[in-house]
Amino acid sequence: MILKAARLDAFLRKPESSIRGVLIYGPDYGLVQERSKALAAAAGDPADPFAFIVFKPETLQSDPARLPDEAAALTFSGRRRVIRVRAAGDALARVFDPWLDEGIGDAWVIVEAAELGKRSSLRAVFEKSRRAVAVPCYPDSGADKRRFIEEVLSEAGLVAEPDALSFIE
């Protein structure tokens, strides 16, 4: 399923327990990494080497069995294991497709990717799965930036002049 921006903040704060995989992608790779980091922190402890692992795509391409093996591994803390895959592409679709809906283990898999087209096989795997979500990350529009700046200023008890805010859009 595709997770729309309106639901994203709530999902990042409290991920749904039925979801086991999240694909975060888009042209704003800084935002992709920021959201991936926030999601990983919500799901587990990134400092725990027994509960957190990071894969490069070539590792899973050369040994696809690593994903189900790591996903089934238990942690000492009893929390969900977090598996992060950086710089993924369509070649990994075959690795995630069987595991997302049928694989064992309760690990939380976070996959980061750059821009993926509508015909991307990796996107298709995550969007069609009932146990996964795809989160697109696009650059903020002028209105989004303006809203963010107004929120930050408001929290500090400040207000910007309308003329100053007009430069943002």
Sine and cosine of phi, psi and omega as CSV:
sin_phi,cos_phi,sin_psi,cos_psi,sin_omega,cos_omega
0.00,0.00,0.45,-0.90,0.04,-1.00
-1.00,-0.08,0.77,-0.64,0.02,-1.00
-0.99,-0.11,0.91,-0.40,-0.03,-1.00
-0.96,0.28,0.42,-0.91,-0.05,-1.00
-0.83,0.55,-0.56,0.83,-0.03,-1.00
-0.89,0.45,-0.50,0.86,-0.01,-1.00
-0.99,-0.11,-0.15,0.99,-0.15,-0.99
-0.89,0.45,-0.74,0.68,-0.04,-1.00
-0.86,0.51,-0.69,0.72,0.03,-1.00
-0.89,0.45,-0.65,0.76,0.01,-1.00
-0.91,0.42,-0.64,0.77,0.01,-1.00
-0.91,0.41,-0.59,0.81,0.02,-1.00
-0.95,0.33,-0.63,0.78,-0.04,-1.00
-0.58,-0.81,1.00,0.04,0.00,-1.00
-0.88,0.47,0.60,-0.80,0.03,-1.00
-0.92,0.38,0.71,-0.70,-0.07,-1.00
-0.92,0.39,-0.41,0.91,0.00,-1.00
-0.97,0.24,-0.28,0.96,-0.02,-1.00
-1.00,0.08,0.74,-0.67,0.01,-1.00
-0.89,-0.46,-0.20,0.98,-0.01,-1.00
-0.63,-0.77,0.67,-0.75,0.03,-1.00
-0.75,-0.66,0.82,-0.57,0.11,-0.99
-0.98,-0.20,0.87,-0.50,0.04,-1.00
-0.91,-0.41,0.86,-0.50,-0.12,-0.99
-0.58,-0.82,0.29,-0.96,0.11,-0.99
0.51,-0.86,0.13,-0.99,-0.04,-1.00
-0.95,0.32,-0.34,0.94,0.02,-1.00
-1.00,-0.05,0.99,0.15,-0.12,-0.99
-0.92,0.39,-0.44,0.90,0.10,-1.00
-0.89,0.46,-0.68,0.73,0.04,-1.00
-0.92,0.38,-0.61,0.79,0.05,-1.00
-0.85,0.53,-0.75,0.66,-0.02,-1.00
-0.92,0.39,-0.61,0.79,0.02,-1.00
-0.89,0.46,-0.72,0.69,0.01,-1.00
-0.93,0.37,-0.60,0.80,0.04,-1.00
-0.89,0.46,-0.69,0.72,0.01,-1.00
-0.90,0.44,-0.69,0.73,0.01,-1.00
-0.90,0.44,-0.65,0.76,0.01,-1.00
-0.92,0.39,-0.67,0.74,0.03,-1.00
-0.88,0.47,-0.67,0.75,0.01,-1.00
-0.92,0.40,-0.57,0.82,0.02,-1.00
-0.94,0.33,-0.50,0.87,-0.08,-1.00
-1.00,-0.01,-0.47,0.88,-0.07,-1.00
-0.28,-0.96,-0.21,-0.98,-0.02,-1.00
-0.96,-0.29,0.97,-0.24,-0.03,-1.00
-0.87,0.50,-0.30,0.95,0.01,-1.00
-1.00,0.10,-0.19,0.98,-0.03,-1.00
-1.00,0.04,0.95,-0.31,-0.05,-1.00
-0.92,0.39,-0.29,0.96,0.02,-1.00
-1.00,0.02,-0.23,0.97,-0.05,-1.00
-0.89,-0.46,-0.01,1.00,-0.12,-0.99
-0.64,-0.77,0.78,-0.62,0.01,-1.00
-0.65,-0.76,0.58,-0.82,0.03,-1.00
-0.87,-0.49,0.77,-0.64,0.03,-1.00
-0.93,-0.37,0.57,-0.82,0.25,-0.97
-1.00,-0.01,0.48,-0.88,-0.07,-1.00
-0.86,0.51,-0.58,0.82,-0.04,-1.00
-0.90,0.43,-0.46,0.89,0.05,-1.00
-0.91,0.42,-0.73,0.69,0.00,-1.00
-0.96,0.28,-0.50,0.87,0.04,-1.00
-0.92,0.39,-0.66,0.75,-0.04,-1.00
-0.98,0.17,-0.43,0.90,-0.01,-1.00
-0.63,-0.78,0.98,0.22,-0.06,-1.00
-0.86,0.51,-0.39,0.92,-0.01,-1.00
-0.94,0.34,-0.25,0.97,0.02,-1.00
-0.88,0.47,-0.59,0.80,-0.01,-1.00
-0.88,0.48,-0.83,0.55,0.01,-1.00
-0.90,0.44,-0.55,0.83,0.04,-1.00
-0.89,0.46,-0.75,0.66,-0.02,-1.00
-0.93,0.36,-0.58,0.82,-0.01,-1.00
-0.92,0.38,-0.49,0.87,-0.01,-1.00
-1.00,0.05,-0.21,0.98,-0.02,-1.00
-0.92,0.40,0.61,-0.79,0.01,-1.00
-1.00,-0.02,0.44,-0.90,0.06,-1.00
-0.97,-0.24,0.39,-0.92,0.04,-1.00
-0.96,0.28,-0.48,0.88,-0.07,-1.00
-0.99,0.13,-0.28,0.96,-0.04,-1.00
1.00,0.07,-0.11,0.99,0.04,-1.00
-0.98,0.18,0.20,-0.98,0.05,-1.00
-0.91,0.41,0.64,-0.77,0.10,-0.99
-0.97,0.24,0.62,-0.78,0.01,-1.00
-0.91,-0.41,0.81,-0.59,0.05,-1.00
-0.88,-0.47,0.84,-0.54,0.00,-1.00
-0.92,-0.39,0.74,-0.67,0.04,-1.00
-0.88,-0.47,0.86,-0.51,-0.06,-1.00
-0.99,-0.16,0.51,-0.86,0.10,-0.99
0.81,0.59,0.69,0.72,-0.01,-1.00
-0.97,0.26,0.35,-0.94,0.04,-1.00
-0.58,-0.81,-0.08,-1.00,-0.07,-1.00
-0.87,0.50,-0.42,0.91,0.00,-1.00
-0.89,0.46,-0.36,0.93,-0.01,-1.00
-1.00,0.03,-0.05,1.00,0.00,-1.00
-0.84,0.55,-0.64,0.77,-0.03,-1.00
-0.92,0.38,-0.39,0.92,0.03,-1.00
-0.98,0.21,-0.69,0.73,-0.08,-1.00
-0.99,0.14,-0.51,0.86,-0.11,-0.99
-0.80,0.60,-0.82,0.58,-0.03,-1.00
-0.95,0.30,-0.51,0.86,-0.10,-0.99
-0.97,0.25,-0.63,0.77,-0.12,-0.99
-0.82,0.58,-0.73,0.68,-0.07,-1.00
-1.00,-0.10,-0.38,0.92,-0.13,-0.99
-0.82,-0.57,-0.18,0.98,-0.07,-1.00
-0.94,0.34,0.32,-0.95,0.02,-1.00
-1.00,-0.03,0.23,-0.97,0.00,-1.00
1.00,-0.05,0.41,-0.91,-0.02,-1.00
-0.91,-0.42,0.39,0.92,-0.01,-1.00
-0.88,0.48,0.44,-0.90,0.03,-1.00
-0.98,-0.21,0.90,-0.43,-0.04,-1.00
-0.96,-0.28,0.84,-0.54,0.00,-1.00
-0.90,-0.43,0.87,-0.49,-0.07,-1.00
-0.92,-0.39,0.82,-0.57,0.03,-1.00
-0.97,-0.22,0.69,-0.73,0.03,-1.00
-0.54,-0.84,0.43,-0.90,0.11,-0.99
-0.97,0.23,-0.31,-0.95,-0.01,-1.00
-0.84,0.54,0.76,-0.65,0.07,-1.00
-0.84,-0.55,0.78,-0.63,-0.01,-1.00
-0.94,0.34,0.17,-0.99,-0.02,-1.00
-0.89,0.46,-0.45,0.89,-0.01,-1.00
-1.00,-0.06,0.20,0.98,-0.01,-1.00
-0.89,0.46,0.77,-0.64,0.02,-1.00
-0.94,0.33,-0.52,0.85,0.04,-1.00
-0.92,0.40,-0.72,0.69,0.07,-1.00
-0.85,0.53,-0.71,0.71,-0.04,-1.00
-0.86,0.51,-0.66,0.75,-0.01,-1.00
-0.88,0.48,-0.72,0.70,-0.03,-1.00
-0.96,0.28,-0.61,0.79,-0.03,-1.00
-0.94,0.33,-0.53,0.85,-0.04,-1.00
-1.00,0.04,-0.31,0.95,-0.04,-1.00
-0.96,0.30,0.63,-0.78,0.06,-1.00
-0.99,0.14,-0.15,0.99,-0.03,-1.00
-0.91,-0.41,0.30,0.95,-0.04,-1.00
-0.59,-0.80,0.33,-0.94,0.09,-1.00
-0.72,-0.70,0.45,-0.89,0.09,-1.00
-0.90,-0.43,0.76,-0.65,-0.06,-1.00
-0.87,-0.49,0.96,-0.27,0.05,-1.00
-0.98,0.21,0.61,-0.79,0.01,-1.00
-0.84,-0.54,0.96,-0.26,0.01,-1.00
-0.92,-0.38,0.46,-0.89,0.02,-1.00
-0.84,0.54,0.56,-0.83,0.01,-1.00
-0.91,0.42,0.59,-0.80,0.10,-0.99
-0.99,0.17,0.16,-0.99,0.04,-1.00
-0.86,0.51,-0.64,0.77,0.01,-1.00
-0.91,0.41,-0.63,0.78,0.04,-1.00
-0.90,0.44,-0.69,0.73,0.01,-1.00
-0.89,0.45,-0.68,0.74,0.00,-1.00
-0.88,0.47,-0.71,0.70,0.01,-1.00
-0.87,0.49,-0.69,0.72,0.01,-1.00
-0.89,0.46,-0.72,0.69,0.00,-1.00
-0.89,0.45,-0.66,0.75,0.04,-1.00
-0.88,0.47,-0.63,0.78,0.03,-1.00
-0.90,0.43,-0.72,0.69,-0.01,-1.00
-0.89,0.46,-0.71,0.71,0.02,-1.00
-0.90,0.44,-0.66,0.75,0.00,-1.00
-0.88,0.47,-0.66,0.75,0.03,-1.00
-0.89,0.47,-0.49,0.87,0.02,-1.00
-1.00,0.00,0.03,1.00,-0.01,-1.00
0.97,0.23,0.42,0.91,-0.03,-1.00
-0.90,-0.44,0.34,-0.94,0.06,-1.00
-0.70,-0.72,0.71,-0.70,0.03,-1.00
-1.00,-0.02,0.53,-0.85,0.07,-1.00
-0.92,0.39,0.61,-0.79,0.03,-1.00
-0.82,0.57,-0.58,0.81,0.02,-1.00
-0.90,0.44,-0.62,0.79,0.01,-1.00
-0.92,0.39,-0.67,0.75,0.01,-1.00
-0.93,0.37,-0.44,0.90,0.00,-1.00
-0.91,0.42,-0.38,0.93,0.02,-1.00
-0.95,0.30,-0.33,0.94,-0.03,-1.00
-0.96,0.29,-0.67,0.75,-0.06,-1.00
-0.98,0.20,0.00,0.00,0.00,0.00
